[in-house]
């Protein structure tokens, strides 16, 4: 499990795309699981969880586009 002290979507996206599956914790945002290189919405999610998942997964997609091009 990786713990992030700050919410930095690009750094988190790099971590997710490298490891592909696992768990992480972001201070102030909570714990998350990621599978197949994408962040998953936690059980009993709140709006901040959905916002975090959307933003990080967008960064993951941007990373994939730069590697494919």
C-alpha positions as CSV (number, residue, x, y, z in Angstrom):
1,X,0.0,0.0,0.0
2,X,1.3,3.4,-1.0
3,X,0.5,6.4,1.1
4,X,0.4,9.9,-0.5
5,X,0.7,12.9,1.8
6,X,-0.6,15.2,-0.9
7,X,-3.2,14.9,-3.6
8,X,-1.1,15.0,-6.8
9,X,-3.2,13.4,-9.6
10,X,-0.3,13.1,-12.0
11,X,2.0,11.4,-9.5
12,X,-0.8,9.0,-8.4
13,X,-1.6,8.2,-12.1
14,X,2.0,7.3,-12.7
15,X,2.0,5.0,-9.6
16,X,-1.2,3.3,-10.8
17,X,-0.1,2.8,-14.4
18,X,3.2,1.2,-13.2
19,X,1.8,-1.2,-10.6
20,X,-1.5,-1.9,-12.4
21,X,-3.3,-3.3,-9.3
22,X,-3.1,-2.7,-5.5
23,X,-4.1,-0.2,-2.9
24,X,-3.3,3.4,-2.0
25,X,-4.2,6.0,0.6
26,X,-4.4,9.8,0.1
27,X,-4.4,12.1,3.1
28,X,-7.7,13.9,3.3
29,X,-9.2,11.8,0.6
30,X,-9.2,8.2,2.0
31,X,-8.2,4.7,0.8
32,X,-8.6,3.4,-2.7
33,X,-8.1,0.2,-4.7
34,X,-6.9,0.1,-8.3
35,X,-7.3,-2.7,-10.8
36,X,-6.3,-2.9,-14.5
37,X,-4.5,0.4,-14.2
38,X,-7.6,2.4,-13.1
39,X,-8.7,3.8,-9.8
40,X,-11.9,2.2,-8.4
41,X,-14.6,4.0,-6.4
42,X,-14.6,2.8,-2.8
43,X,-17.7,1.3,-1.1
44,X,-19.8,4.0,0.7
45,X,-18.3,6.7,-1.6
46,X,-18.9,10.4,-1.2
47,X,-18.7,13.1,-3.8
48,X,-15.0,13.7,-3.0
49,X,-14.3,10.1,-3.8
50,X,-16.0,10.3,-7.2
51,X,-14.2,13.5,-8.0
52,X,-10.8,12.0,-7.1
53,X,-11.4,8.8,-9.1
54,X,-12.5,10.8,-12.2
55,X,-9.5,13.2,-12.0
56,X,-6.9,10.4,-11.5
57,X,-8.4,8.2,-14.2
58,X,-8.3,11.1,-16.6
59,X,-4.6,11.5,-15.9
60,X,-4.1,7.7,-16.4
61,X,-5.7,8.0,-19.8
62,X,-3.5,11.0,-20.7
63,X,-0.4,9.0,-19.8
64,X,-1.6,6.0,-21.9
65,X,-2.1,8.3,-24.9
66,X,1.4,9.8,-24.7
67,X,2.9,6.2,-24.5
68,X,0.8,5.0,-27.4
69,X,1.7,8.0,-29.7
